[in-house]
Amino acid sequence: MFRVVQQGAVRVIQGETPLNGDYVPVAATFCEPLSTTGQPKLVFDLSGVPLINSAGLELLLDVRDRCAERGGALVLAAPTPLCREILAATGLLGGIAVFEDTVSAAGSFAQ
């Protein structure tokens, strides 16, 4: 389902299920402690996420906002073609930085 991988000061959340109403509560448990401690630097790896619905989009926006309030950021990595289309159609591509892979996403925090 979801897991967290530490890459230096950056935490990467990896998912392998849809980011929808069934799995958002599980994903939120991985995001919550990360976005409330220190200056969060989060990458949500979407390479294994086949679909995002409105509940998943809302989670991403909420986590992004909580990270920003603490001086950190949430970025997205490697969205599948369908997820990229969903992000584009909803305008989220302009609101959250998206990178081709987790290495680039994690590296964006060093700039």
DSSP file (Angstrom, degrees, kcal/mol; ACC not computed):
  #  RESIDUE AA STRUCTURE BP1 BP2  ACC     N-H-->O    O-->H-N    N-H-->O    O-->H-N    TCO  KAPPA ALPHA  PHI   PSI    X-CA   Y-CA   Z-CA
    1    1 A M              0   0    0      0, 0.0    15,-2.0     0, 0.0     2,-0.3   0.000 360.0 360.0 360.0 -88.6    0.0    0.0    0.0
    2    2 A F  E     +A   15   0A   0     13,-0.2     2,-0.3    14,-0.1    13,-0.2  -0.955 360.0 168.8-131.0 150.1    2.1    2.9    1.2
    3    3 A R  E     -A   14   0A   0     11,-1.9    11,-2.8    -2,-0.3     2,-0.4  -0.971  27.0-124.1-152.2 164.8    5.5    3.2    2.8
    4    4 A V  E     -A   13   0A   0     -2,-0.3     2,-0.4     9,-0.2     9,-0.2  -0.947  18.4-170.4-117.0 134.1    8.0    5.9    3.7
    5    5 A V  E     -A   12   0A   0      7,-2.7     7,-3.2    -2,-0.4     2,-0.5  -0.987  17.8-137.7-121.8 131.4   11.6    5.9    2.6
    6    6 A Q  E     -A   11   0A   0     -2,-0.4     2,-0.4     5,-0.2     5,-0.2  -0.775  19.2-179.3 -90.6 128.7   14.1    8.4    4.0
    7    7 A Q  E >   -A   10   0A   0      3,-3.4     3,-1.8    -2,-0.5     2,-0.3  -0.800  64.7 -66.8-125.1  87.5   16.5   10.1    1.5
    8    8 A G  T 3  S-     0   0    0     -2,-0.4    -1,-0.1     1,-0.3    98,-0.0  -0.543 116.6 -15.0  66.3-126.1   18.7   12.3    3.7
    9    9 A A  T 3  S+     0   0    0     -2,-0.3     2,-0.4    -3,-0.1    32,-0.3   0.453 124.1  89.5 -85.9  -1.3   16.5   15.1    5.1
   10   10 A V  E <   -A    7   0A   0     -3,-1.8    -3,-3.4    30,-0.1     2,-0.5  -0.805  64.8-150.2-103.1 135.8   13.8   14.3    2.6
   11   11 A R  E     -Ab   6  42A   0     30,-2.6    32,-2.5    -2,-0.4     2,-0.5  -0.901   8.9-156.7-104.4 132.4   11.0   11.8    3.2
   12   12 A V  E     -Ab   5  43A   0     -7,-3.2    -7,-2.7    -2,-0.5     2,-0.6  -0.934   1.1-157.1-111.1 123.1    9.5    9.9    0.2
   13   13 A I  E     -Ab   4  44A   0     30,-3.3    32,-2.9    -2,-0.5     2,-0.4  -0.890  13.9-164.9 -98.8 121.6    6.0    8.5    0.5
   14   14 A Q  E     -Ab   3  45A   0    -11,-2.8   -11,-1.9    -2,-0.6     2,-0.3  -0.903   4.3-169.3-111.7 135.5    5.6    5.6   -2.0
   15   15 A G  E     +A    2   0A   0     30,-1.2    33,-0.5    -2,-0.4   -13,-0.2  -0.916  22.2 179.8-124.5 151.3    2.2    4.3   -3.0
   16   16 A E        +     0   0    0    -15,-2.0   -14,-0.1    -2,-0.3    33,-0.1   0.139  68.2  65.1-131.6  16.9    1.0    1.2   -4.9
   17   17 A T  S    S-     0   0    0    -16,-0.3    34,-0.2     6,-0.0    31,-0.1  -0.867  96.4 -76.3-131.8 166.1   -2.7    1.7   -4.7
   18   18 A P        -     0   0    0      0, 0.0     2,-1.3     0, 0.0    34,-0.2  -0.324  37.3-128.5 -59.9 146.5   -5.2    4.2   -6.0
   19   19 A L  B     +e   52   0B   0     32,-3.2    34,-2.0     4,-0.1    37,-0.6  -0.675  68.5 119.1 -95.7  77.7   -5.2    7.5   -4.1
   20   20 A N  S >> S-     0   0    0     -2,-1.3     4,-2.6    32,-0.2     3,-1.0  -0.652  83.7 -70.5-132.0-174.5   -9.0    7.4   -3.7
   21   21 A G  T 34 S+     0   0    0      1,-0.3    -2,-0.0    -2,-0.2     0, 0.0   0.776 127.3  54.6 -54.5 -31.3  -11.6    7.3   -0.9
   22   22 A D  T 34 S+     0   0    0      1,-0.2    -1,-0.3     2,-0.1     4,-0.2   0.852 122.4  25.3 -71.0 -34.6  -10.7    3.7    0.0
   23   23 A Y  T <> S+     0   0    0     -3,-1.0     4,-2.6    -5,-0.1     3,-0.2   0.529  95.6  88.9-112.3  -8.7   -7.0    4.4    0.5
   24   24 A V  H  X S+     0   0    0     -4,-2.6     4,-3.0     1,-0.2     5,-0.2   0.905  87.3  55.0 -59.1 -42.5   -6.8    8.1    1.4
   25   25 A P  H  > S+     0   0    0      0, 0.0     4,-1.2     0, 0.0    -1,-0.2   0.891 110.8  46.1 -59.0 -36.4   -7.2    7.4    5.1
   26   26 A V  H  > S+     0   0    0     -3,-0.2     4,-0.9     2,-0.2     3,-0.5   0.944 113.9  47.3 -68.7 -47.7   -4.2    5.0    5.0
   27   27 A A  H >X S+     0   0    0     -4,-2.6     4,-1.5     1,-0.2     3,-0.8   0.883 106.9  58.9 -60.8 -38.3   -2.1    7.5    3.0
   28   28 A A  H 3X S+     0   0    0     -4,-3.0     4,-2.9     1,-0.3    -1,-0.2   0.841  97.7  59.5 -61.7 -33.6   -3.0   10.3    5.4
   29   29 A T  H 3< S+     0   0    0     -4,-1.2    -1,-0.3    -3,-0.5    -2,-0.2   0.819 107.5  46.7 -65.8 -28.4   -1.5    8.3    8.3
   30   30 A F  H << S+     0   0    0     -4,-0.9     4,-0.4    -3,-0.8    -1,-0.2   0.785 117.2  43.5 -80.0 -28.5    1.8    8.4    6.5
   31   31 A C  H  X S+     0   0    0     -4,-1.5     4,-1.9     2,-0.1    -2,-0.2   0.836 100.7  69.0 -84.1 -35.5    1.5   12.1    5.7
   32   32 A E  H  X S+     0   0    0     -4,-2.9     4,-0.5     1,-0.2     3,-0.4   0.921 101.7  40.1 -58.3 -55.3    0.3   13.4    9.0
   33   33 A P  H >4 S+     0   0    0      0, 0.0     3,-0.6     0, 0.0     4,-0.4   0.836 115.5  54.8 -66.0 -27.0    3.3   12.9   11.3
   34   34 A L  H 34 S+     0   0    0     -4,-0.4     3,-0.4     1,-0.2    -2,-0.2   0.835 107.7  47.3 -73.5 -32.0    5.6   14.0    8.5
   35   35 A S  H 3< S+     0   0    0     -4,-1.9    -1,-0.2    -3,-0.4    -3,-0.1   0.438 110.6  52.1 -91.8   2.2    3.9   17.3    7.9
   36   36 A T  S << S+     0   0    0     -3,-0.6     2,-0.5    -4,-0.5    -1,-0.2   0.415  93.9  75.6-116.8   0.8    3.7   18.3   11.6
   37   37 A T  S    S-     0   0    0     -4,-0.4    -1,-0.1    -3,-0.4    33,-0.0  -0.960 101.9 -44.0-119.6 126.9    7.3   17.9   12.7
   38   38 A G  S    S-     0   0    0     -2,-0.5    34,-0.1     1,-0.1     0, 0.0  -0.144 107.9 -27.4  60.2-152.5   10.1   20.4   11.9
   39   39 A Q  S    S-     0   0    0     32,-0.1    -1,-0.1     2,-0.0    32,-0.1  -0.828  77.7-140.6 -98.2  96.3   10.4   21.8    8.4
   40   40 A P        -     0   0    0      0, 0.0    33,-2.2     0, 0.0     2,-0.5  -0.327  21.6-173.8 -69.6 135.0    8.9   19.0    6.3
   41   41 A K  E     + c   0  73A   0    -32,-0.3   -30,-2.6    31,-0.2     2,-0.4  -0.916  21.5 176.1-124.0  99.8   10.4   18.1    3.0
   42   42 A L  E     -bc  11  74A   0     31,-2.7    33,-2.3    -2,-0.5     2,-0.4  -0.870  22.2-169.5-116.4 139.6    8.1   15.5    1.4
   43   43 A V  E     -bc  12  75A   0    -32,-2.5   -30,-3.3    -2,-0.4     2,-0.8  -0.996  10.8-156.0-119.3 127.6    8.0   13.7   -1.9
   44   44 A F  E     -bc  13  76A   0     31,-2.6    33,-2.2    -2,-0.4     2,-0.7  -0.909  13.7-149.4-103.5 108.6    4.9   11.8   -2.9
   45   45 A D  E     +bc  14  77A   0    -32,-2.9   -30,-1.2    -2,-0.8     3,-0.4  -0.678  18.7 178.8 -80.9 114.1    6.1    9.2   -5.4
   46   46 A L    >   +     0   0    0     31,-3.2     3,-1.4    -2,-0.7    34,-0.7   0.280  49.2 107.7 -99.1   9.7    3.1    8.5   -7.7
   47   47 A S  T 3  S+     0   0    0     30,-0.3    -1,-0.2     1,-0.3    31,-0.1   0.785  89.3  35.7 -62.2 -27.0    4.9    6.0   -9.9
   48   48 A G  T 3  S+     0   0    0    -33,-0.5    -1,-0.3    -3,-0.4    -2,-0.1   0.334  93.5 101.5-105.5   6.0    2.9    3.1   -8.5
   49   49 A V    <   -     0   0    0     -3,-1.4    31,-0.5     1,-0.1    34,-0.2  -0.818  49.3-172.3 -94.9 111.1   -0.4    5.0   -8.0
   50   50 A P        +     0   0    0      0, 0.0     2,-0.3     0, 0.0    -1,-0.1   0.723  66.0  12.8 -77.2 -20.0   -2.8    4.1  -10.9
   51   51 A L        -     0   0    0    -34,-0.2   -32,-3.2    31,-0.1     2,-0.4  -0.995  53.3-160.8-157.7 144.5   -5.5    6.7  -10.1
   52   52 A I  B     -e   19   0B   0     -2,-0.3   -32,-0.2   -34,-0.2     2,-0.2  -1.000  16.7-175.3-126.9 130.4   -6.2    9.8   -8.1
   53   53 A N     >  -     0   0    0    -34,-2.0     4,-2.5    -2,-0.4     3,-0.3  -0.474  48.7 -78.2-111.0-170.0   -9.7   10.9   -7.4
   54   54 A S  H  > S+     0   0    0      1,-0.2     4,-2.3     2,-0.2     5,-0.2   0.841 129.6  54.0 -61.2 -34.6  -11.0   14.0   -5.6
   55   55 A A  H  > S+     0   0    0      2,-0.2     4,-1.9     1,-0.2    -1,-0.2   0.902 110.6  46.8 -66.0 -39.9  -10.3   12.6   -2.1
   56   56 A G  H  > S+     0   0    0    -37,-0.6     4,-2.3    -3,-0.3    -2,-0.2   0.896 111.7  50.3 -67.5 -41.2   -6.7   12.0   -3.1
   57   57 A L  H  X S+     0   0    0     -4,-2.5     4,-2.4     1,-0.2    -2,-0.2   0.907 109.6  51.4 -62.8 -41.7   -6.3   15.4   -4.6
   58   58 A E  H  X S+     0   0    0     -4,-2.3     4,-2.6    -5,-0.2    -1,-0.2   0.902 108.6  51.4 -62.5 -41.1   -7.7   17.0   -1.5
   59   59 A L  H  X S+     0   0    0     -4,-1.9     4,-2.7     2,-0.2     5,-0.3   0.942 109.8  49.3 -60.1 -47.8   -5.2   15.0    0.6
   60   60 A L  H  X S+     0   0    0     -4,-2.3     4,-2.5     1,-0.2    -2,-0.2   0.906 112.9  47.2 -59.8 -42.7   -2.3   16.3   -1.5
   61   61 A L  H  X S+     0   0    0     -4,-2.4     4,-2.4     2,-0.2    -1,-0.2   0.910 112.4  49.5 -65.8 -42.0   -3.5   19.9   -1.3
   62   62 A D  H  X S+     0   0    0     -4,-2.6     4,-2.4     2,-0.2    -2,-0.2   0.924 113.3  45.8 -62.7 -44.9   -4.0   19.6    2.5
   63   63 A V  H  X S+     0   0    0     -4,-2.7     4,-2.6     2,-0.2     5,-0.2   0.913 111.5  52.9 -65.6 -42.4   -0.5   18.1    3.0
   64   64 A R  H  X S+     0   0    0     -4,-2.5     4,-2.4    -5,-0.3    -2,-0.2   0.929 111.4  46.4 -56.3 -46.2    1.0   20.7    0.7
   65   65 A D  H  X S+     0   0    0     -4,-2.4     4,-2.1     2,-0.2    -2,-0.2   0.900 112.3  49.3 -66.1 -41.7   -0.6   23.5    2.7
   66   66 A R  H  X S+     0   0    0     -4,-2.4     4,-0.9     2,-0.2    -1,-0.2   0.893 112.0  49.1 -65.6 -39.0    0.4   22.0    6.1
   67   67 A C  H ><>S+     0   0    0     -4,-2.6     5,-2.9     1,-0.2     3,-0.9   0.933 110.6  50.4 -63.8 -45.2    4.0   21.6    4.9
   68   68 A A  H ><5S+     0   0    0     -4,-2.4     3,-1.8     1,-0.3    -2,-0.2   0.870 103.5  59.3 -62.3 -37.7    4.1   25.2    3.6
   69   69 A E  H 3<5S+     0   0    0     -4,-2.1    -1,-0.3     1,-0.3    -2,-0.2   0.783 108.6  46.2 -60.7 -26.7    2.8   26.5    7.0
   70   70 A R  T <<5S-     0   0    0     -3,-0.9    -1,-0.3    -4,-0.9    -2,-0.2   0.247 125.3-100.9-101.2  11.0    5.9   25.0    8.6
   71   71 A G  T < 5S+     0   0    0     -3,-1.8    -3,-0.2     1,-0.2    -2,-0.1   0.606  90.9 101.6  82.9  11.5    8.3   26.3    6.0
   72   72 A G      < -     0   0    0     -5,-2.9     2,-0.3    -6,-0.2    -1,-0.2  -0.232  57.8-132.9-110.1-160.0    8.6   23.1    4.1
   73   73 A A  E     -c   41   0A   0    -33,-2.2   -31,-2.7    -2,-0.1     2,-0.4  -0.995   6.3-140.3-157.5 155.7    7.1   21.7    0.9
   74   74 A L  E     +c   42   0A   0     -2,-0.3    23,-0.4   -33,-0.2     2,-0.3  -0.987  25.7 179.4-115.9 130.7    5.4   18.7   -0.7
   75   75 A V  E     -c   43   0A   0    -33,-2.3   -31,-2.6    -2,-0.4     2,-0.3  -0.907  20.1-130.3-126.1 159.8    6.5   17.8   -4.3
   76   76 A L  E     -cd  44  98A   0     21,-2.8    23,-2.5    -2,-0.3     2,-0.4  -0.823  18.1-159.0-110.5 149.1    5.2   15.0   -6.5
   77   77 A A  E     -cd  45  99A   0    -33,-2.2   -31,-3.2    -2,-0.3   -30,-0.3  -0.982  57.5 -11.7-130.9 141.0    7.4   12.5   -8.4
   78   78 A A        -     0   0    0     21,-2.4    22,-0.1    -2,-0.4    -1,-0.1   0.809  67.3-165.8  50.9  50.9    6.8   10.2  -11.4
   79   79 A P        -     0   0    0      0, 0.0   -32,-0.2     0, 0.0    -1,-0.2  -0.411  24.1-113.8 -66.1 143.3    3.1   10.4  -11.9
   80   80 A T     >  -     0   0    0    -34,-0.7     4,-2.9   -31,-0.5     5,-0.2  -0.266  35.7 -99.4 -64.7 162.5    1.6    7.8  -14.2
   81   81 A P  H  > S+     0   0    0      0, 0.0     4,-2.2     0, 0.0     5,-0.1   0.899 125.1  47.5 -54.5 -42.5    0.2    9.1  -17.5
   82   82 A L  H  > S+     0   0    0      2,-0.2     4,-2.3     1,-0.2     5,-0.2   0.928 112.5  48.4 -66.2 -43.6   -3.4    8.9  -16.1
   83   83 A C  H  > S+     0   0    0    -34,-0.2     4,-2.8     1,-0.2    -1,-0.2   0.898 110.1  52.4 -63.0 -39.2   -2.4   10.6  -12.9
   84   84 A R  H  X S+     0   0    0     -4,-2.9     4,-2.4     2,-0.2    -1,-0.2   0.911 109.3  49.7 -61.9 -42.1   -0.6   13.3  -14.8
   85   85 A E  H  X S+     0   0    0     -4,-2.2     4,-3.0    -5,-0.2    -2,-0.2   0.910 111.4  48.7 -61.9 -42.3   -3.7   13.9  -16.9
   86   86 A I  H  X S+     0   0    0     -4,-2.3     4,-1.8     2,-0.2     6,-0.3   0.923 111.6  49.1 -64.4 -44.6   -5.8   14.2  -13.7
   87   87 A L  H  <>S+     0   0    0     -4,-2.8     5,-1.5     1,-0.2     6,-1.4   0.894 114.8  45.7 -61.7 -39.9   -3.4   16.6  -12.2
   88   88 A A  H ><5S+     0   0    0     -4,-2.4     3,-1.0     4,-0.2    -2,-0.2   0.928 111.3  51.1 -68.6 -45.8   -3.4   18.7  -15.4
   89   89 A A  H 3<5S+     0   0    0     -4,-3.0    -1,-0.2     1,-0.3    -2,-0.2   0.810 113.6  44.8 -63.6 -30.4   -7.2   18.6  -15.7
   90   90 A T  T 3<5S-     0   0    0     -4,-1.8    -1,-0.3    -5,-0.2    -2,-0.2   0.482 112.6-116.7 -93.0  -3.1   -7.7   19.8  -12.2
   91   91 A G  T X 5S+     0   0    0     -3,-1.0     3,-0.9    -4,-0.4     4,-0.3   0.531  79.7 124.0  82.7   5.3   -5.1   22.5  -12.3
   92   92 A L  G >>< +     0   0    0     -5,-1.5     4,-1.6    -6,-0.3     3,-1.1   0.729  57.5  73.6 -73.7 -21.2   -2.9   20.9   -9.7
   93   93 A L  G 34 S+     0   0    0     -6,-1.4    -1,-0.2     1,-0.3     5,-0.2   0.823  99.5  47.5 -60.8 -29.0    0.1   20.7  -12.0
   94   94 A G  G <4 S+     0   0    0     -3,-0.9    -1,-0.3    -7,-0.3    -2,-0.2   0.604 113.1  48.7 -84.7 -12.0    0.4   24.5  -11.4
   95   95 A G  T <4 S+     0   0    0     -3,-1.1     2,-0.4    -4,-0.3    -2,-0.2   0.611 113.3  37.7-105.8 -15.0    0.0   24.2   -7.7
   96   96 A I  S  < S-     0   0    0     -4,-1.6    -1,-0.2   -23,-0.0   -21,-0.1  -0.999  86.5-113.1-137.8 133.4    2.5   21.5   -6.7
   97   97 A A        -     0   0    0    -23,-0.4   -21,-2.8    -2,-0.4     2,-0.4  -0.428  32.3-159.6 -65.9 137.3    5.9   20.9   -8.3
   98   98 A V  E     -d   76   0A   0    -23,-0.2     2,-0.3    -5,-0.2   -21,-0.2  -0.980   6.9-169.4-124.1 131.8    6.0   17.7  -10.3
   99   99 A F  E     -d   77   0A   0    -23,-2.5   -21,-2.4    -2,-0.4     3,-0.0  -0.829  30.8-122.3-120.2 157.6    9.3   15.8  -11.1
  100  100 A E  S    S+     0   0    0     -2,-0.3     2,-0.3   -23,-0.2   -23,-0.1   0.768  91.8   6.0 -70.4 -26.9   10.0   12.9  -13.5
  101  101 A D  S  > S-     0   0    0    -25,-0.1     4,-2.0   -24,-0.1     5,-0.1  -0.946  76.3-104.1-151.5 169.8   11.5   10.8  -10.7
  102  102 A T  H  > S+     0   0    0     -2,-0.3     4,-3.0     1,-0.2     5,-0.3   0.824 115.6  58.7 -70.2 -31.0   12.1   10.7   -7.0
  103  103 A V  H  > S+     0   0    0      2,-0.2     4,-2.4     1,-0.2    -1,-0.2   0.943 110.1  42.7 -63.4 -47.0   15.8   11.5   -7.3
  104  104 A S  H  > S+     0   0    0      2,-0.2     4,-1.2     1,-0.2    -2,-0.2   0.897 115.1  50.8 -64.4 -40.3   15.0   14.8   -9.1
  105  105 A A  H >< S+     0   0    0     -4,-2.0     3,-0.5     2,-0.2     4,-0.4   0.940 113.3  43.7 -64.2 -47.3   12.2   15.5   -6.6
  106  106 A A  H >< S+     0   0    0     -4,-3.0     3,-1.3     1,-0.2     4,-0.3   0.886 111.6  55.4 -65.2 -38.1   14.4   14.9   -3.6
  107  107 A G  H >< S+     0   0    0     -4,-2.4     3,-1.5    -5,-0.3     4,-0.4   0.732  90.9  73.7 -66.0 -22.8   17.2   16.9   -5.2
  108  108 A S  G X< S+     0   0    0     -4,-1.2     3,-0.7    -3,-0.5    -1,-0.3   0.748  88.1  62.1 -64.7 -21.8   14.9   19.9   -5.6
  109  109 A F  G <  S+     0   0    0     -3,-1.3    -1,-0.3    -4,-0.4    -2,-0.2   0.668  95.0  61.2 -77.2 -15.6   15.1   20.6   -1.9
  110  110 A A  G <         0   0    0     -3,-1.5    -1,-0.2    -4,-0.3    -2,-0.2   0.588 360.0 360.0 -84.9 -10.6   18.9   21.1   -2.1
  111  111 A Q    <         0   0    0     -3,-0.7    -1,-0.2    -4,-0.4    -2,-0.1   0.466 360.0 360.0 -82.6 360.0   18.4   24.1   -4.5
